[in-house]
């Protein structure tokens, strides 16, 4: 069974989520303090972390920042509805997805399963010898190790950023529709006010350095990874 760590100071919510997730065949551990939650997360053994932003002793964004310095465990952030700044900061710091409160436990399970589907798909692609390495200009990705380099130097991409780059490079020279990209890398379609893909894309472009030249936004359609002219 998948092990999920819940870091949230709302005891009733944690109990509700633990009960619901158990019915969906997930095992949970709940921590109600940011600092202790980080310590628990760093012990390893968890397949995914559900992390609230507002926490005692250490807020969720600081927990995520410290966690990402040492681990790539998938994280779904819980944010206050309408608090776009926290959502954007969470994604910029490496959260895989976010869910505004209040939310339906069913929606949370859908997000959790979407993360696991993406990771499973990535693992299967990496084991396929035909996937191998892709190199365009000075950017090189390796599907097996899920790593990306520019000029031989690691780009330090998050799992979602790597998934975006991989999809675009595999379709280099062709437009990848926005909703199709979201379904492949986030496991869901975007709503009209969902900026998660935009934030991940912005972070990816910054890390690439020449991202605005390599990855073009095709208005009203999607994104294009540009093939250099020979």
MDAnalysis code that builds the backbone (N, CA, C; Angstrom):
import MDAnalysis as mda
import numpy as np

u = mda.Universe.empty(690, n_residues=230, atom_resindex=np.repeat(np.arange(230), 3), trajectory=True)
u.add_TopologyAttr("name", ["N", "CA", "C"] * 230)
u.add_TopologyAttr("resid", np.arange(1, 231))
u.add_TopologyAttr("resname", ["UNK", "UNK", "UNK", "UNK", "UNK", "UNK", "UNK", "UNK", "UNK", "UNK", "UNK", "UNK", "UNK", "UNK", "UNK", "UNK", "UNK", "UNK", "UNK", "UNK", "UNK", "UNK", "UNK", "UNK", "UNK", "UNK", "UNK", "UNK", "UNK", "UNK", "UNK", "UNK", "UNK", "UNK", "UNK", "UNK", "UNK", "UNK", "UNK", "UNK", "UNK", "UNK", "UNK", "UNK", "UNK", "UNK", "UNK", "UNK", "UNK", "UNK", "UNK", "UNK", "UNK", "UNK", "UNK", "UNK", "UNK", "UNK", "UNK", "UNK", "UNK", "UNK", "UNK", "UNK", "UNK", "UNK", "UNK", "UNK", "UNK", "UNK", "UNK", "UNK", "UNK", "UNK", "UNK", "UNK", "UNK", "UNK", "UNK", "UNK", "UNK", "UNK", "UNK", "UNK", "UNK", "UNK", "UNK", "UNK", "UNK", "UNK", "UNK", "UNK", "UNK", "UNK", "UNK", "UNK", "UNK", "UNK", "UNK", "UNK", "UNK", "UNK", "UNK", "UNK", "UNK", "UNK", "UNK", "UNK", "UNK", "UNK", "UNK", "UNK", "UNK", "UNK", "UNK", "UNK", "UNK", "UNK", "UNK", "UNK", "UNK", "UNK", "UNK", "UNK", "UNK", "UNK", "UNK", "UNK", "UNK", "UNK", "UNK", "UNK", "UNK", "UNK", "UNK", "UNK", "UNK", "UNK", "UNK", "UNK", "UNK", "UNK", "UNK", "UNK", "UNK", "UNK", "UNK", "UNK", "UNK", "UNK", "UNK", "UNK", "UNK", "UNK", "UNK", "UNK", "UNK", "UNK", "UNK", "UNK", "UNK", "UNK", "UNK", "UNK", "UNK", "UNK", "UNK", "UNK", "UNK", "UNK", "UNK", "UNK", "UNK", "UNK", "UNK", "UNK", "UNK", "UNK", "UNK", "UNK", "UNK", "UNK", "UNK", "UNK", "UNK", "UNK", "UNK", "UNK", "UNK", "UNK", "UNK", "UNK", "UNK", "UNK", "UNK", "UNK", "UNK", "UNK", "UNK", "UNK", "UNK", "UNK", "UNK", "UNK", "UNK", "UNK", "UNK", "UNK", "UNK", "UNK", "UNK", "UNK", "UNK", "UNK", "UNK", "UNK", "UNK", "UNK", "UNK", "UNK", "UNK", "UNK", "UNK", "UNK", "UNK", "UNK", "UNK", "UNK", "UNK", "UNK"])
u.atoms.positions = np.array([
    [0.838, -1.205, 0.000],
    [0.000, 0.000, 0.000],
    [0.869, 1.250, 0.000],
    [0.403, 2.272, -0.700],
    [1.126, 3.536, -0.747],
    [1.063, 4.230, 0.614],
    [2.207, 4.781, 1.021],
    [2.308, 5.469, 2.306],
    [2.218, 6.980, 2.085],
    [1.267, 7.620, 2.754],
    [1.057, 9.060, 2.586],
    [1.230, 9.771, 3.922],
    [2.018, 10.835, 3.915],
    [2.220, 11.661, 5.105],
    [1.354, 12.909, 4.986],
    [0.525, 13.153, 5.998],
    [-0.318, 14.350, 6.038],
    [0.265, 15.304, 7.073],
    [0.616, 16.513, 6.643],
    [1.132, 17.530, 7.565],
    [0.126, 18.675, 7.587],
    [-0.694, 18.708, 8.623],
    [-1.773, 19.696, 8.735],
    [-2.148, 19.818, 10.206],
    [-2.373, 21.038, 10.680],
    [-2.684, 21.223, 12.100],
    [-4.173, 21.117, 12.401],
    [-4.977, 20.798, 11.392],
    [-6.412, 20.597, 11.587],
    [-6.639, 19.116, 11.914],
    [-6.815, 18.822, 13.208],
    [-6.933, 17.432, 13.652],
    [-8.141, 16.735, 13.034],
    [-9.265, 17.438, 12.974],
    [-10.475, 16.826, 12.428],
    [-10.304, 16.499, 10.951],
    [-9.684, 17.417, 10.210],
    [-9.456, 17.169, 8.788],
    [-8.531, 15.969, 8.596],
    [-7.493, 15.886, 9.414],
    [-6.561, 14.761, 9.305],
    [-7.270, 13.432, 9.560],
    [-8.155, 13.419, 10.552],
    [-8.901, 12.191, 10.848],
    [-9.817, 11.826, 9.684],
    [-10.470, 12.839, 9.120],
    [-11.358, 12.607, 7.979],
    [-10.576, 12.055, 6.790],
    [-9.439, 12.684, 6.501],
    [-8.634, 12.243, 5.361],
    [-8.060, 10.847, 5.592],
    [-7.619, 10.585, 6.818],
    [-7.060, 9.268, 7.129],
    [-8.103, 8.177, 6.896],
    [-9.333, 8.436, 7.333],
    [-10.407, 7.456, 7.165],
    [-10.748, 7.266, 5.688],
    [-10.853, 8.377, 4.964],
    [-11.227, 8.286, 3.551],
    [-10.118, 7.627, 2.729],
    [-8.878, 8.017, 2.993],
    [-7.760, 7.448, 2.241],
    [-7.578, 5.962, 2.545],
    [-7.893, 5.562, 3.777],
    [-7.821, 4.141, 4.123],
    [-8.819, 3.346, 3.287],
    [-10.000, 3.940, 3.048],
    [-11.009, 3.259, 2.229],
    [-10.570, 3.147, 0.775],
    [-9.590, 3.989, 0.390],
    [-9.048, 3.955, -0.969],
    [-7.726, 3.187, -1.029],
    [-7.436, 2.444, 0.044],
    [-6.255, 1.569, 0.109],
    [-4.934, 2.327, 0.236],
    [-4.961, 3.471, 0.930],
    [-3.734, 4.198, 1.242],
    [-3.499, 4.139, 2.750],
    [-2.243, 4.079, 3.152],
    [-1.878, 4.141, 4.566],
    [-1.394, 5.553, 4.874],
    [-1.854, 6.138, 5.980],
    [-1.502, 7.524, 6.286],
    [-0.851, 7.669, 7.656],
    [-0.041, 8.716, 7.760],
    [0.535, 9.167, 9.025],
    [0.284, 10.662, 9.100],
    [-0.217, 11.151, 10.231],
    [-0.533, 12.574, 10.360],
    [0.388, 13.254, 11.364],
    [0.908, 14.416, 10.978],
    [1.731, 15.259, 11.841],
    [1.108, 16.650, 11.825],
    [1.028, 17.298, 12.991],
    [0.289, 18.558, 13.085],
    [1.180, 19.774, 13.323],
    [2.452, 19.634, 13.017],
    [3.423, 20.687, 13.283],
    [4.417, 20.726, 12.125],
    [4.715, 21.925, 11.634],
    [5.579, 22.040, 10.474],
    [6.969, 21.474, 10.670],
    [7.603, 21.823, 11.772],
    [8.973, 21.364, 12.008],
    [9.036, 19.847, 12.180],
    [8.095, 19.307, 12.957],
    [8.067, 17.858, 13.150],
    [7.674, 17.147, 11.856],
    [6.823, 17.810, 11.071],
    [6.426, 17.231, 9.796],
    [7.606, 17.099, 8.856],
    [8.464, 18.126, 8.834],
    [9.658, 18.082, 7.998],
    [10.581, 16.953, 8.446],
    [10.775, 16.839, 9.756],
    [11.633, 15.778, 10.285],
    [11.103, 14.406, 9.875],
    [9.786, 14.242, 9.968],
    [9.177, 12.961, 9.599],
    [9.327, 12.702, 8.106],
    [9.125, 13.740, 7.302],
    [9.222, 13.590, 5.851],
    [10.624, 13.176, 5.431],
    [11.629, 13.705, 6.121],
    [13.016, 13.429, 5.754],
    [13.487, 12.045, 6.192],
    [12.679, 11.356, 6.994],
    [13.050, 9.988, 7.365],
    [12.841, 9.038, 6.196],
    [12.090, 9.494, 5.191],
    [11.828, 8.662, 4.020],
    [10.701, 7.679, 4.284],
    [10.433, 6.841, 3.294],
    [9.405, 5.823, 3.470],
    [8.020, 6.255, 3.053],
    [7.878, 7.518, 2.606],
    [6.564, 7.995, 2.177],
    [6.536, 8.147, 0.660],
    [5.410, 7.751, 0.069],
    [5.255, 7.839, -1.380],
    [4.732, 9.198, -1.814],
    [4.081, 9.916, -0.894],
    [3.523, 11.234, -1.212],
    [3.251, 11.982, 0.084],
    [3.340, 13.308, 0.012],
    [3.098, 14.154, 1.185],
    [1.986, 15.145, 0.872],
    [1.014, 15.229, 1.771],
    [-0.034, 16.249, 1.694],
    [0.353, 17.320, 2.700],
    [0.588, 18.529, 2.228],
    [1.200, 19.571, 3.059],
    [0.368, 20.847, 3.075],
    [-0.075, 21.242, 4.263],
    [-0.822, 22.487, 4.415],
    [0.150, 23.663, 4.462],
    [-0.297, 24.829, 4.019],
    [0.564, 26.014, 4.040],
    [0.665, 26.596, 5.447],
    [-0.476, 26.747, 6.117],
    [-0.494, 27.374, 7.438],
    [-0.257, 26.325, 8.521],
    [0.949, 26.356, 9.109],
    [1.326, 25.381, 10.128],
    [2.052, 26.073, 11.278],
    [1.945, 25.545, 12.500],
    [2.702, 26.107, 13.622],
    [4.189, 25.769, 13.524],
    [5.026, 26.651, 14.070],
    [6.489, 26.517, 14.154],
    [7.206, 26.706, 12.820],
    [6.722, 26.063, 11.763],
    [7.319, 26.240, 10.435],
    [6.207, 26.138, 9.403],
    [6.035, 27.192, 8.582],
    [4.941, 27.136, 7.616],
    [5.237, 26.144, 6.496],
    [4.185, 25.781, 5.777],
    [4.310, 24.750, 4.759],
    [5.288, 25.082, 3.649],
    [5.390, 26.361, 3.288],
    [6.319, 26.748, 2.227],
    [7.765, 26.531, 2.657],
    [8.065, 26.830, 3.928],
    [9.420, 26.587, 4.433],
    [9.694, 25.088, 4.559],
    [8.663, 24.339, 4.945],
    [8.808, 22.876, 4.998],
    [9.166, 22.350, 3.610],
    [8.433, 22.820, 2.604],
    [8.663, 22.366, 1.235],
    [10.058, 22.752, 0.747],
    [10.465, 23.980, 1.040],
    [11.788, 24.447, 0.612],
    [12.889, 23.572, 1.198],
    [12.791, 23.272, 2.488],
    [13.795, 22.429, 3.140],
    [13.727, 20.985, 2.649],
    [12.517, 20.512, 2.392],
    [12.348, 19.148, 1.897],
    [12.977, 18.993, 0.522],
    [12.736, 19.965, -0.359],
    [13.242, 19.871, -1.727],
    [14.772, 19.949, -1.794],
    [15.391, 20.461, -0.757],
    [16.856, 20.504, -0.730],
    [17.442, 19.109, -0.556],
    [16.603, 18.164, -0.096],
    [17.119, 16.824, 0.192],
    [16.322, 15.686, -0.431],
    [15.090, 15.939, -0.854],
    [14.262, 14.837, -1.354],
    [13.298, 15.310, -2.433],
    [12.885, 14.369, -3.282],
    [11.939, 14.667, -4.356],
    [10.599, 13.972, -4.153],
    [10.269, 13.648, -2.912],
    [8.981, 13.024, -2.628],
    [7.855, 13.909, -3.157],
    [6.905, 13.352, -3.907],
    [5.801, 14.165, -4.436],
    [5.038, 14.876, -3.320],
    [4.671, 16.132, -3.573],
    [3.963, 16.945, -2.578],
    [2.733, 17.586, -3.207],
    [1.601, 17.446, -2.524],
    [0.390, 18.179, -2.887],
    [0.148, 19.201, -1.787],
    [0.146, 20.481, -2.154],
    [-0.057, 21.554, -1.185],
    [-1.545, 21.813, -0.972],
    [-1.910, 22.104, 0.271],
    [-3.265, 22.535, 0.597],
    [-3.205, 24.027, 0.880],
    [-3.974, 24.811, 0.133],
    [-3.923, 26.265, 0.276],
    [-5.309, 26.829, 0.542],
    [-5.345, 28.056, 1.066],
    [-6.624, 28.735, 1.276],
    [-7.204, 29.116, -0.076],
    [-8.502, 28.925, -0.233],
    [-9.140, 29.262, -1.502],
    [-8.936, 30.742, -1.813],
    [-8.517, 31.034, -3.022],
    [-8.321, 32.414, -3.437],
    [-6.937, 32.950, -3.139],
    [-6.122, 32.187, -2.379],
    [-4.775, 32.659, -2.050],
    [-3.814, 32.227, -3.152],
    [-3.819, 32.979, -4.247],
    [-3.030, 32.607, -5.417],
    [-1.530, 32.684, -5.149],
    [-1.115, 33.616, -4.299],
    [0.315, 33.782, -4.024],
    [0.901, 32.509, -3.424],
    [0.201, 31.926, -2.435],
    [0.690, 30.689, -1.816],
    [0.753, 29.558, -2.830],
    [-0.241, 29.489, -3.712],
    [-0.255, 28.427, -4.718],
    [0.941, 28.561, -5.659],
    [1.187, 29.789, -6.110],
    [2.299, 30.016, -7.036],
    [3.635, 29.741, -6.352],
    [3.788, 30.225, -5.116],
    [5.035, 29.992, -4.383],
    [5.264, 28.501, -4.164],
    [4.197, 27.786, -3.827],
    [4.323, 26.350, -3.607],
    [4.812, 25.628, -4.851],
    [4.241, 25.969, -6.002],
    [4.659, 25.340, -7.254],
    [6.085, 25.735, -7.612],
    [6.436, 26.994, -7.358],
    [7.796, 27.449, -7.658],
    [8.830, 26.738, -6.793],
    [8.431, 26.377, -5.571],
    [9.348, 25.694, -4.661],
    [9.416, 24.193, -4.912],
    [8.576, 23.705, -5.830],
    [8.686, 22.297, -6.196],
    [7.511, 21.417, -5.843],
    [6.368, 22.011, -5.434],
    [5.179, 21.188, -5.191],
    [4.712, 20.594, -6.518],
    [4.184, 19.384, -6.470],
    [3.701, 18.736, -7.687],
    [2.320, 19.241, -8.078],
    [1.518, 19.577, -7.083],
    [0.163, 20.054, -7.354],
    [-0.341, 20.769, -6.109],
    [-1.504, 21.387, -6.214],
    [-2.100, 22.047, -5.060],
    [-3.604, 21.833, -5.089],
    [-4.221, 22.017, -3.935],
    [-5.669, 21.889, -3.825],
    [-6.148, 22.935, -2.830],
    [-7.033, 23.845, -3.259],
    [-7.525, 24.882, -2.345],
    [-8.569, 24.332, -1.374],
    [-8.510, 24.799, -0.124],
    [-9.517, 24.432, 0.875],
    [-10.729, 25.349, 0.742],
    [-11.934, 24.860, 1.051],
    [-12.271, 23.460, 1.358],
    [-12.312, 22.632, 0.077],
    [-12.094, 21.337, 0.211],
    [-12.076, 20.471, -0.958],
    [-12.777, 19.156, -0.639],
    [-13.123, 18.456, -1.673],
    [-13.734, 17.137, -1.521],
    [-12.637, 16.087, -1.386],
    [-12.740, 15.178, -0.421],
    [-11.756, 14.094, -0.317],
    [-11.632, 13.317, -1.624],
    [-12.732, 13.226, -2.355],
    [-12.698, 12.523, -3.641],
    [-11.775, 13.240, -4.622],
    [-11.810, 14.586, -4.602],
    [-10.927, 15.354, -5.481],
    [-9.470, 15.162, -5.081],
    [-9.208, 15.110, -3.770],
    [-7.840, 14.881, -3.305],
    [-7.337, 13.523, -3.784],
    [-8.165, 12.507, -3.677],
    [-7.769, 11.172, -4.139],
    [-7.484, 11.191, -5.637],
    [-8.288, 11.945, -6.386],
    [-8.060, 12.052, -7.831],
    [-6.700, 12.680, -8.106],
    [-6.336, 13.710, -7.331],
    [-5.030, 14.358, -7.510],
    [-3.896, 13.400, -7.130],
    [-4.095, 12.660, -6.039],
    [-3.078, 11.695, -5.596],
    [-2.851, 10.637, -6.670],
    [-3.938, 10.085, -7.186],
    [-3.810, 9.045, -8.209],
    [-3.175, 9.599, -9.484],
    [-3.450, 10.866, -9.793],
    [-2.853, 11.489, -10.975],
    [-1.337, 11.570, -10.827],
    [-0.872, 11.925, -9.627],
    [0.575, 11.985, -9.376],
    [1.190, 10.605, -9.535],
    [0.554, 9.588, -8.959],
    [1.100, 8.232, -9.049],
    [1.066, 7.702, -10.484],
    [0.024, 8.063, -11.245],
    [-0.030, 7.640, -12.649],
    [1.134, 8.233, -13.427],
    [1.418, 9.510, -13.168],
    [2.525, 10.166, -13.872],
    [3.853, 9.508, -13.530],
    [4.047, 9.190, -12.258],
    [5.298, 8.563, -11.842],
    [5.433, 7.160, -12.432],
    [4.316, 6.428, -12.481],
    [4.335, 5.086, -13.066],
    [4.644, 5.154, -14.547],
    [4.021, 6.119, -15.226],
    [4.262, 6.298, -16.657],
    [5.713, 6.660, -16.919],
    [6.265, 7.530, -16.054],
    [7.665, 7.936, -16.209],
    [8.590, 6.741, -16.034],
    [8.265, 5.886, -15.064],
    [9.086, 4.702, -14.812],
    [9.041, 3.744, -15.995],
    [7.846, 3.575, -16.572],
    [7.704, 2.679, -17.720],
    [8.440, 3.229, -18.929],
    [8.353, 4.550, -19.134],
    [9.065, 5.169, -20.254],
    [10.565, 5.022, -20.080],
    [11.014, 5.168, -18.826],
    [12.441, 5.087, -18.562],
    [12.997, 3.697, -18.779],
    [12.143, 2.671, -18.620],
    [12.601, 1.297, -18.806],
    [12.545, 0.871, -20.261],
    [11.964, 1.721, -21.106],
    [11.858, 1.434, -22.534],
    [13.145, 1.885, -23.218],
    [13.868, 0.940, -23.798],
    [15.153, 1.271, -24.409],
    [15.007, 2.291, -25.531],
    [13.811, 2.339, -26.152],
    [13.625, 3.277, -27.250],
    [13.523, 4.708, -26.743],
    [13.255, 4.871, -25.426],
    [13.125, 6.214, -24.869],
    [14.495, 6.882, -24.816],
    [15.441, 6.206, -24.138],
    [16.828, 6.636, -24.094],
    [17.052, 8.097, -23.783],
    [18.051, 8.645, -24.451],
    [18.431, 10.037, -24.273],
    [17.951, 10.854, -25.467],
    [17.573, 12.073, -25.180],
    [17.186, 13.003, -26.237],
    [18.063, 14.235, -26.093],
    [18.677, 14.650, -27.187],
    [19.568, 15.808, -27.145],
    [19.212, 16.762, -28.276],
    [18.913, 17.994, -27.911],
    [18.623, 19.038, -28.882],
    [19.456, 20.251, -28.500],
    [20.349, 20.643, -29.407],
    [21.299, 21.728, -29.124],
    [22.085, 21.363, -27.866],
    [22.076, 22.234, -26.842],
    [22.871, 21.945, -25.642],
    [22.045, 21.356, -24.506],
    [20.777, 21.001, -24.786],
    [19.911, 20.398, -23.770],
    [19.829, 18.895, -24.002],
    [20.085, 18.130, -22.947],
    [20.037, 16.671, -23.046],
    [19.230, 16.118, -21.878],
    [18.281, 15.224, -22.176],
    [17.517, 14.579, -21.113],
    [17.719, 13.072, -21.194],
    [17.634, 12.435, -20.035],
    [17.771, 10.984, -19.940],
    [16.517, 10.453, -19.258],
    [15.696, 9.718, -20.018],
    [14.420, 9.239, -19.489],
    [14.606, 8.223, -18.376],
    [15.668, 7.423, -18.456],
    [15.882, 6.382, -17.455],
    [16.201, 6.969, -16.086],
    [17.059, 7.978, -16.056],
    [17.467, 8.569, -14.778],
    [16.633, 9.788, -14.404],
    [15.759, 10.224, -15.334],
    [14.911, 11.406, -15.119],
    [15.762, 12.630, -14.806],
    [16.841, 12.802, -15.563],
    [17.727, 13.944, -15.364],
    [17.833, 14.751, -16.650],
    [18.131, 16.027, -16.492],
    [18.291, 16.918, -17.637],
    [19.535, 17.768, -17.429],
    [20.261, 17.986, -18.517],
    [21.490, 18.773, -18.448],
    [21.510, 19.820, -19.550],
    [22.221, 20.892, -19.271],
    [22.487, 21.910, -20.283],
    [23.996, 22.096, -20.338],
    [24.573, 21.752, -21.472],
    [26.018, 21.847, -21.599],
    [26.749, 20.980, -20.597],
    [26.136, 19.843, -20.225],
    [26.766, 18.929, -19.277],
    [26.530, 19.262, -17.820],
    [25.799, 20.351, -17.550],
    [25.521, 20.766, -16.172],
    [24.057, 20.472, -15.838],
    [23.819, 19.836, -14.697],
    [22.462, 19.471, -14.306],
    [21.570, 20.704, -14.174],
    [20.339, 20.584, -14.668],
    [19.375, 21.680, -14.575],
    [18.608, 21.657, -13.254],
    [18.690, 20.554, -12.520],
    [18.008, 20.470, -11.229],
    [16.502, 20.609, -11.344],
    [15.908, 19.909, -12.310],
    [14.472, 20.015, -12.535],
    [13.677, 19.197, -11.521],
    [12.489, 19.695, -11.191],
    [11.559, 18.891, -10.409],
    [10.984, 17.828, -11.337],
    [10.278, 16.859, -10.770],
    [9.705, 15.789, -11.583],
    [8.719, 16.345, -12.612],
    [7.899, 17.316, -12.206],
    [6.920, 17.884, -13.140],
    [7.624, 18.667, -14.245],
    [8.631, 19.445, -13.882],
    [9.379, 20.201, -14.890],
    [10.039, 19.262, -15.892],
    [10.600, 18.161, -15.384],
    [11.219, 17.193, -16.291],
    [10.170, 16.601, -17.227],
    [9.005, 16.268, -16.675],
    [7.945, 15.669, -17.491],
    [7.516, 16.618, -18.608],
    [7.433, 17.914, -18.301],
    [7.074, 18.902, -19.324],
    [8.142, 18.945, -20.411],
    [9.399, 19.056, -19.981],
    [10.498, 19.147, -20.940],
    [10.564, 17.898, -21.810],
    [10.366, 16.742, -21.204],
    [10.413, 15.493, -21.960],
    [9.323, 15.452, -23.029],
    [8.104, 15.820, -22.648],
    [7.005, 15.802, -23.615],
    [7.272, 16.753, -24.774],
    [7.794, 17.932, -24.471],
    [8.044, 18.923, -25.516],
    [9.199, 18.511, -26.418],
    [10.267, 17.962, -25.827],
    [11.417, 17.564, -26.641],
    [11.091, 16.358, -27.516],
    [10.245, 15.459, -27.026],
    [9.845, 14.311, -27.843],
    [8.998, 14.755, -29.041],
    [8.374, 15.921, -28.907],
    [7.543, 16.443, -29.999],
    [8.165, 17.686, -30.617],
    [9.481, 17.828, -30.481],
    [10.169, 19.027, -30.971],
    [9.802, 19.327, -32.420],
    [9.492, 20.597, -32.669],
    [9.096, 21.017, -34.006],
    [7.600, 20.958, -34.228],
    [6.876, 20.373, -33.260],
    [5.417, 20.277, -33.348],
    [4.775, 20.913, -32.122],
    [3.608, 21.487, -32.303],
    [2.896, 22.114, -31.193],
    [2.251, 21.040, -30.321],
    [2.465, 21.147, -29.014],
    [1.802, 20.266, -28.052],
    [0.671, 21.072, -27.423],
    [-0.549, 20.611, -27.592],
    [-1.694, 21.351, -27.073],
    [-1.630, 21.455, -25.553],
    [-2.060, 22.587, -25.053],
    [-1.978, 22.897, -23.626],
    [-2.702, 21.855, -22.768],
    [-3.931, 21.515, -23.135],
    [-4.695, 20.564, -22.327],
    [-4.097, 19.167, -22.397],
    [-3.586, 18.789, -23.550],
    [-2.952, 17.472, -23.678],
    [-1.706, 17.405, -22.807],
    [-0.925, 18.492, -22.798],
    [0.273, 18.538, -21.961],
    [-0.105, 18.439, -20.486],
    [-1.155, 19.161, -20.084],
    [-1.600, 19.125, -18.687],
    [-2.021, 17.719, -18.281],
    [-2.743, 17.038, -19.164],
    [-3.195, 15.688, -18.852],
    [-2.019, 14.728, -18.699],
    [-0.979, 14.925, -19.504],
    [0.175, 14.032, -19.448],
    [1.057, 14.290, -18.235],
    [1.263, 15.569, -17.875],
    [2.218, 15.864, -16.795],
    [1.551, 16.106, -15.441],
    [0.264, 16.490, -15.451],
    [-0.450, 16.708, -14.193],
    [-1.516, 15.646, -13.951],
    [-1.868, 14.924, -15.005],
    [-2.869, 13.877, -14.870],
    [-4.292, 14.386, -14.831],
    [-4.510, 15.623, -15.266],
    [-5.855, 16.203, -15.237],
    [-5.942, 17.348, -16.228],
    [-7.173, 17.720, -16.558],
    [-7.404, 18.878, -17.408],
    [-7.401, 20.138, -16.553],
    [-7.036, 21.240, -17.166],
    [-6.982, 22.510, -16.453],
    [-8.337, 23.200, -16.477],
    [-8.677, 23.853, -15.369],
    [-9.851, 24.713, -15.342],
    [-9.419, 26.103, -15.793],
    [-10.373, 26.986, -16.011],
    [-10.056, 28.296, -16.588],
    [-9.135, 29.122, -15.701],
    [-9.176, 28.900, -14.372],
    [-8.364, 29.712, -13.464],
    [-7.172, 28.942, -12.890],
    [-6.863, 27.793, -13.464],
    [-5.765, 26.954, -12.971],
    [-4.466, 27.369, -13.654],
    [-3.544, 27.932, -12.885],
    [-2.283, 28.422, -13.439],
    [-1.109, 27.490, -13.156],
    [-1.390, 26.302, -12.654],
    [-0.299, 25.416, -12.246],
    [0.651, 25.097, -13.394],
    [0.122, 24.806, -14.575],
    [0.994, 24.499, -15.708],
    [1.828, 25.724, -16.085],
    [1.224, 26.912, -16.029],
    [1.951, 28.147, -16.349],
    [3.145, 28.345, -15.416],
    [2.928, 28.073, -14.121],
    [4.008, 28.265, -13.147],
    [5.127, 27.262, -13.380],
    [4.766, 26.000, -13.590],
    [5.787, 24.983, -13.872],
    [6.567, 25.351, -15.142],
    [5.857, 25.835, -16.160],
    [6.504, 26.206, -17.418],
    [7.453, 27.383, -17.209],
    [7.026, 28.360, -16.427],
    [7.868, 29.521, -16.143],
    [9.148, 29.099, -15.430],
    [9.015, 28.208, -14.444],
    [10.194, 27.726, -13.718],
    [11.140, 26.971, -14.646],
    [10.567, 26.156, -15.530],
    [11.379, 25.391, -16.478],
    [12.157, 26.324, -17.392],
    [11.498, 27.341, -17.898],
    [12.165, 28.288, -18.795],
    [13.311, 29.008, -18.093],
    [13.101, 29.364, -16.831],
    [14.161, 30.040, -16.077],
    [15.378, 29.138, -15.921],
    [15.135, 27.860, -15.653],
    [16.248, 26.938, -15.436],
    [16.996, 26.643, -16.737],
    [16.257, 26.603, -17.835],
    [16.909, 26.373, -19.124],
    [17.774, 27.575, -19.502],
    [17.329, 28.758, -19.107],
    [18.115, 29.955, -19.405],
    [17.657, 30.641, -20.666],
    [17.599, 29.903, -21.753],
    [17.101, 30.459, -23.005],
    [15.714, 29.904, -23.290],
    [14.969, 29.708, -22.196],
    [13.678, 29.037, -22.289],
    [12.674, 29.688, -23.211],
    [12.668, 31.017, -23.256],
    [11.700, 31.692, -24.115],
    [12.003, 31.469, -25.589],
    [13.262, 31.173, -25.906],
    [13.631, 30.881, -27.285],
    [13.411, 29.406, -27.603],
    [13.739, 28.536, -26.651],
    [13.614, 27.097, -26.885],
    [12.165, 26.636, -26.825],
    [11.396, 27.204, -25.889],
    [9.995, 26.806, -25.720],
    [9.110, 28.008, -26.036],
    [8.418, 27.931, -27.128],
    [7.554, 29.034, -27.544],
    [6.099, 28.754, -27.189],
    [5.417, 29.788, -26.734],
    [3.983, 29.683, -26.486],
    [3.256, 30.018, -27.777],
    [2.431, 29.101, -28.225],
    [1.628, 29.327, -29.421],
    [0.237, 29.721, -28.947],
    [-0.064, 31.002, -29.040],
    [-1.296, 31.540, -28.466],
    [-2.530, 30.795, -28.973],
    [-3.370, 30.413, -28.015],
    [-4.612, 29.736, -28.351],
    [-4.448, 28.266, -28.680],
    [-3.209, 27.765, -28.566],
    [-2.979, 26.369, -28.928],
    [-2.182, 25.628, -27.865],
    [-0.902, 25.980, -27.718],
    [-0.081, 25.244, -26.763],
    [1.357, 25.703, -26.786],
    [2.277, 24.734, -26.812],
    [3.699, 25.056, -26.722],
    [4.482, 24.319, -27.806],
    [5.571, 24.947, -28.225],
    [6.414, 24.383, -29.270],
    [7.867, 24.403, -28.819],
    [8.499, 23.216, -28.817],
    [9.937, 23.170, -28.563],
    [10.621, 23.332, -29.912],
    [11.420, 24.376, -30.030],
    [11.992, 24.756, -31.318],
    [13.195, 23.891, -31.665],
    [13.161, 23.339, -32.863],
    [14.320, 22.612, -33.373],
    [15.281, 23.610, -34.002],
    [16.552, 23.582, -33.604],
    [17.506, 24.527, -34.196],
    [17.714, 24.232, -35.673],
    [17.962, 25.273, -36.443],
    [18.219, 25.090, -37.867],
    [19.611, 24.517, -38.067],
    [19.719, 23.596, -38.992],
    [21.022, 22.979, -39.278],
    [21.918, 23.945, -40.055],
])
